[in-house]
Amino acid sequence: MTATQTPEHCDVAIVGLGPVGLFAAILLGRRGHRVIALDRFATPYPRPRAVTFDHEIARLLNSIGVNADSDTAIDYYDAIYRWRNAAGDVLMDVDWASRGVDGWRNRYWFSQPVLEERLRQIAESLPGVELRQGHRVESVDQDESGVTLRYRASAPDDEAGTIRAAMAIGSDGANSTVREQLGLAMTDLKFHYDWLVVDILPTEELAYELPHFQICDPVRPTTVVPGGPGRTPGAPPRRRWEFMALPGETAAELEDPAKVWELLAPFGVTPANAELERAVFWRFQAKYLEQWNVGRVALAGDAAHLMPPFAGEGMCAGLRDVANLCWRIDLVLRDLVPVTSLDGYTSERKTNVQWYIDFAIMMGRTICVTDPQEAMERDQRMTAEHLTQDGPIHAHLATLGPGAWVADDPHAGRPAIEGRVAYRGRFGRFDDVAGAGWNLLSTVNQGDPLEADQRAAFERIGGRTFTVGPPGSGAEVIDIEGRYADWFAENGVRHLLVRPDFCVAATAADRTGLRDGMEQVLGAVGLAGTDALAAP
């Protein structure tokens, strides 16, 4: 065994290179920080896991160059998610057909290994980012000035080494070493159900009434959804089935290929028209941490929370985590805010994740009914409710927890609007032509929206101001489709403050309201106060 005596230095060390860790490495690398990211496995995991993401994640991915509407690694269907009982009666429709306020679709489908390879390529293209497979972290220690990680590499000779970083992120999954090193334990919501998850590669097109549907049959609750594009361009898209394990059934029994094909047969899926890509016995559960950051170390993704997959939000939550975390780490590394400002990451993200966990549990408790009498009562109740509902139910009503947004602003703490615009001779989505970050959008004829001290503070954290208006209005950003005009008019505001994670921080109808909102937000970010930051 050899040992590296001199620690390697970086700004941020990341442990875990699934999509959450890779996304964090990209966000930090694009901000110019030196990142070393480790994963204990020698090679990336090659089989499917997560298969879907929502409109917020589409916008986040687009910000790093992965366009969900055009990338060949991603599919979409613009269809509702329908729940039926054993008799075929409609119990509920979930809105997976419409678009979010940002214009992206509510539901996309992908193969995780393919998407991870996209992210890996982007991360490796950044000069400050280094990805290392086969490096197992053994200890995590920190002091007032940084974090020390000791690891052991599987090659070439069980080599030991040390990394000294200003900050660290643990995105190393449900069995997180970083979480264990911090001495943190998850709150268990006692939601435990075993399911068989089956991924197939069809060799011919499989057509169903809807691309994604739920069968609430007490004999065997079953979920049927897409699994992303096929293995090669033009090949039939992947499909996923999830079959609930019944009492007494074991992993060995359900994972047996003969049993898998038996379960798939009623759907017209056989070895003659499909290839079995994966069949795994998986415990669906719900857990979360009360505290997501300790000093200079923060946890994200499955290391911080676990949720049942019924809402399709597990990976989404992890990507939201690091989108929230990385702009805070950036400010800490630039010595603009103290390390304690990371506490806002915990408070904001925990509340948001809890909403999705509760929503997924509600869906799971509805689906995982095997008692015939209970199922009959559920069906009667839900079919009656469905007949009185005004369209599909919405699955994206979560807000952030307390933090860097104005709590009494009804528009803040939620995803921000995005429309197609013209800016400096370029046409497209606002993020594509004007850029992401701390952006203040104001209607025309408002004068300078910020006073000098607040503008200086805002610009110190990279904030930019824009006027938005129709053609001929003199606005810097031309509102091509009128979406911003409609949104401002509908909500009675003239100013919109958007954070780097695309959440609304504040809105205001006038300059006074904007100043008050901006003061609250900058203070919550951890700035000492606009007066203190006004000087260079």
N, C-alpha and C positions, 0 to 999 in steps of 0.2 A: 504494500500500500504506500502511495506517495501522498504528500501533504503540501498544499500551497501555503507558505508562511505569510506572504504579504496579501492583505485583503484587496480585492478588487473594489473600485469605487463607482457608484452610479447615483443618479438622483432618485430613481424609484426601482425597487426590486419587486417583481411580480411572481407569485407562486401559483402555478396552474395555468395551462395553456389550452383550455377550451375556448369557446367563442367569447366568454366574458373576459378572460385574461388577455386574449389576443386583441379584443376591442380596446381594452385599457391601454395596452402597449401602443396601439396606433394613436389613440387620442393624445397620450403624453408625448410620444415621439414626434407627432405633428406640431406640438407646441415647443419643440426644440430641446426636450429633456432627454438625458441619457437613461436608458432603460435596459435592465437585464431581467429576462423572464425565464423561469425554470419550470420544467414539468418532469415528474418522476418517471413517466413512461418513455421508453427509448424511441418510439415512433408514435405519431398521432393515431388515435383510435379510429379504425377504418369503417365502423358500422354505424347505421342510423341511430339517433337518439331523439333530440328535438326535431320537429318537422314543420313548425308553424310560427309566424310572428305577425304582429299587428301594425297599424298605421304609424304609431310612434316609432317603432323600430325601423320601419321603412325609411322614415325621415332621418333617423340617426345613421343608418347604413349609407344612405345617399350622401351624407355629409363627408364620408370617407371614400366615396367613389363607387359604391355598389348600388346601382339603381334597380330597385325591386320590380319596376314596371318593364324593364328591358333586359335584365341580366338573364342569361340562359340557364343559370343555376336555380332560378326561382320561378314558381308558377303562381297563378291566381285564377279564380273562377267566378267572382262576382255573384255568389249564390248564398242563400240563407243556410243555416245549420239547423236541420229539422229533427225534432224528437218525435218518435212514434212508439206506441205501445205494441204488445205482441199481436194485437188484432189489426194493426196498421193505422189506428186513429192518431191524429196529430195532437200531441200534448203541448208542444211549445216550438216556436221558431226564434232563433237567436240571430241577431243582425250581423252576419258576416258578409253581407252583400254591398253595403254602402261604403262611403268614404269618411274619414275623419275630417275635422276642421282644417287640418293641414293639407287636405287634398289627396292623401295617400289612402289606399284601400285598407279596409278593416282586417283583412286576412290574406296572408301569403303562405306559400308552401315550399319547402326546400328539403334537401338531403344534407344533414349536418356535416358529414365529412367533406362534401363539395363546398359548402359555404365556408367552413373552417379553412380550406385550402385557399379560397379567395382572400380571407383575412390574413392568412399567413404570408401570402405573397405581398400584400400591402405593407404589413409590418416589416418584412425583410427588406423592403425597398427604402425604408427610412434609415438614414445613416446613424442615428443615435440608438437604434433598437437592436438588441441581440437576443435571439431565441435559442434556448438550449433544452433539448430533449434528454431524457435519461439522467436527470439531476434531482436527487431526492433530498429535500430539506430536512435537517435533523434537529435544528434549534433556531429559535428566533428570540433575540434579546434586544432591548432598546434602552437608550439613555436620553438625556435632554437634547442631544445634538443629532442622533441618528439611530439606525437599526442595523444590527449585525445578524446575518443569516449564515449558518454553517450548513454545508451540504456535502453529499457524497455522490460522485458521478459514477455511473455504471461502466463507463469506458474512458480511457483504455485499461485502467488498473485499479478500479474501486477508489478513484482519486478523491481526496477530501479537499475542500476549499472553503473560503470565506468571502462573503460579499458585505461591504459596508455601504449602506444606502441612507439617504436623507429620509425616505419614506418607504413603506412597503404595503403591498396589497395581497391579501390571501384570496385567491379565486380558485382554490384547489378542491372544490366539490364537497359533497355531503360528508365525507370522512376527512375533513380538513385538518392537516397538520398545523397550519397557522392558528386556527381556532383553538386547537388543543394547547398549543404553546401559550396562547393568551389566557388560558384558563376559563374560557367561556363555554357555556352549555346552552343548548337550544330549549325553548319552551315547546313542549310536545302537546299538540291539541288533541291527541288520542284519536286521530282519524286514520285508520289502518285498513286497507283493503288490498288483497293480492289479485293481480291481473296478469294475463299472458299478452305480451305485446308482439305483434307479428308484422314484419315488413317484407313485402314481396316486390319483385320486378316482373311485371306482366310482359309476356311476349306477344300479346295481342291486346287491342283496346278493350277495357272493361267499362261498360256503360251502366250507370245507375240513374235513378230518378233525380238525385242530387249528388254532387261530388262528396259531400260530407253529411253524415246523418247518425243519429243515435237510436238504438233499439232498446227500449226499456222493457225488456222481457224478463220476468222473474225467473224463468228457466235458465237464462244465461244472458245477463246484460252485455251488450256489445256496442262498440264504437267503430265506425267506418269513416276514414278520412283519407285525403291524398297524402303522398309522401314525398312530393317534389318531382322534378323532371326525371326522366329515365336515364339510364347509364350513358347513352349516347344521344346526340341530337336526332330528333325525329322518332326516337323509341317511345313506346307507350309510357306514360308517367308512372312513377312508383305509387303503391297503395299501402295503407296501414290498417290493420284490424287490431282491436283491443278486446279481449274476451275475459270477463270476470271469472276468477277461480272460484269454484264452489267448495263448500266445506269438505275437507278430507282430501282434496286434490293437491298433489305435490308438484314441485318444479320439474322433477324428473319426468313425471307423467305428462304434464302439459307441454313441455319442451320437446318431447319426442316427435320427430317429423311426421310419423303416421297420425298422431293425434292432431297435429297442426293442420294437415290436409283434410282431416275429417271435419274440423271446425270450419274450414274455408269452403268446403264443398257446397253448402247451401247458397253461397254467393257466386257459384259458377267458376270458382277458382280451383284449378287442378294442376298437377305437375306438367300437364300437356300444354297449358297456356300461361304458366308463371314459374318464376324461379324464387325459391325461398331465400331471402337475404338475411333475415334474423328472426329468431323466436326466443324471447327472454321472459322469464317469470320475474315480475317487478312488484314491489310493495309500494302502493300509492300512500303517501302520508303527508301530514301538514305540521311543519315546525318553523320556528323563527327565533332569532336572537333578540334579546332586549337591548343589547349594546353591540353596535356594529363596528366601533372603532375604539382602540385603546392607544392613546398617545399618537405615535407616528405610524401605527399599523391599522389598516382597515380591512374588513371582510366584505366580499361581494358574491353575488350569485348563490349557488347551492351551499357555499360555506356559511352564508348568513341566513338562508331560508330555504324551505322545501315546500312545494305545494302540489296537490294532485293535478294531473294534466288535463282535467275536464274543460278548463277554460282556455287552454293553449297559451298560458302566460308564464310558464316557468323560466324559460330562457329570456323571454322579454323582460322579466323583472330584473334578471342579472345584467342585461345590457343597459337598462335604465339606471341601475345602481352605479355603474362606472361612468356613465354620462354625467351623473350628478357628482360623483366623487372626484373625477379628474379635473374639473375646472376649479374645485376647491384646492386640490393638491397643487395645481399650477400656481395659484395665488400664494400658497404657503412657500413654495420653492422660490418664488420671486420676492419673498420677504415683505409682502403686502399685508398679510394677515397672520395671526398666530396659529399654531398647530391646533389650539382649542376650537378653531372655526370648523374643524371636521365634525364636531358634535352636531352641527346642523345636518350633516349627511345622515347620521343615525335617525334624528327626529323626523326628517322629511321622508326618507325612504321606508322606514319601518311602518309608518301609518299607511303609505301607499301600498306596500306589499301586503299588509294585513287585509286591506280591502279585497285584493285579488285572491288571497288565500280563503277568506270567508266566502267569496263568490264561488270559488272552485269547490269548496266543501258543500255549499248549498246544492250545487249541481251534482256532486258526488252522492250526497245523501238521497237525492231524488233518483239517481240512476241505479244505485247499488241496493235495490230492494228485491229480495228473493222470496219474501213471504207472499203467497197468492192473495190473501185478504188485504194486506197492506198495499199491494200493487193495485188491486181493484179500486180501493179508496183513493189512491193517488191518481189513477187514471180518470176517475169521475171528476175529481177536483180540477185537474189540469185541463181536461178537455173543455170543461165549462169556462175556465178562465181564458183559455185560448180563444173561444168564440167571442169574448167581450174585449179582448185586447186590440188596441189600435196599432196593428203592425208588429213586427218582431221586437223582442226586448233588446235593449242596448247593453253591451258587455263592457263598456269603457266609461265608468262614472267615477273613477277614483280621483282623489286629489292628493297633493303632497301633505305631509304632516307639518307641524310648525317649523318655520325656518326663514329662508331668504325670499319671502314673498309677503304681500300685504294680506293678512288673514281676513280682514273684513271686506276685501274686494271680491265680489262674486265671480270675477273672471280669472283671478289669479290662482296659482297652484295647479293649473290644468294645462294641457297642450295648447300651444299658441297657433293662431291662424297662419297659413302660408298660401300665397297665391302666385300666379304668373305675372311677371312684371318686366319692364324694360328699365335698364340701368346702365348708363355710360355706354350705350351702343350694343348692349347684350340683352337677349331676350330669353326668359325661362323662369323657373321657380326662383323665388326670392333667394333661397339659400345658395343656389347655383350661381347667380349673377351678382349678388351683393355680399354673400358670405355669412357664416354663422358667427355667434359670439354674443356679447352683451350688446343688444341692438335696441335703440329707442326709435320707434316709428311714430311720427306725428302727422296730422293733416296739415294742409297748407294754410298760410295766413295766420300762424300762431306765434310768429316771431321766434326768437331764440327760446326754446323750451326750458333751458337750464340756466341758472345763474352761474357766475364765473367760478365760485368755489366748488359747486357741485359738478360742473362740467370738468374741472380739473381732476376731481376725484374719480369721476366716471371714466375719463380717458386713461387714467393710471391703470385701471383694470382692463383696458382694451375696449372700453365702451365706444360705440359710434352712434351718431344721430342721423336720421333720415327724415325727409318729408315725403309723403306718399299721396298721390292724387291722380286724377284722370289726365289724359292727353290735353295739352294746352294750359294746364293749371300752374305750370312753373315748378312742379314738384321734382325733386331729384329722382324719385322712383315712380315710374309710371304704372299705375294700376290697370293693367291691360284688360282684365276680366271684370273689374269693378268689385272684386271680392272684399278688398279692404274697405272700400267705401261703404258697402253693405254692412260689413261687420261693425265698423265704427258707428254708423247711423243706428243700427239695431240695438247696440249696447249703450248708446248715449255718451261715448267717450271720444277724445281727440288725441290721446297719447297711449301708446302701448309699449311697455318695457318687457323685452324677451331675454331670457337667460341663455347661456351657451348650451344647455340641455333642452332647449326649445320649450321650456315651460314659461308661462306668463308670470312675471314677477309683480307687475302692477299695471293698472290702467288709471287714467285720469281724464276728467272733463275740462280741466283748465290748468294753468301753470302752477297755481297754489297747490292744487291736489297732487300734481306731479311731484312738486318739491317734497311734500310730506311723504308720499309713497317712496320716492327715491331715498329719502333719509332713512326710512324704516328698512329698506332692502339693503342698502350699503352697510348699515349698522349690523344687521343680522348676518351679513357675509363675514363680518369680523373686522371691518375697517375701523380705525380709531375715531373716525368722524370726518366729515368732508372738509372742515377747516384745517385739520391736521394734515390732510392729504393734498391740499390744494397746492402747497409749495413743492417744487421739484426735489 
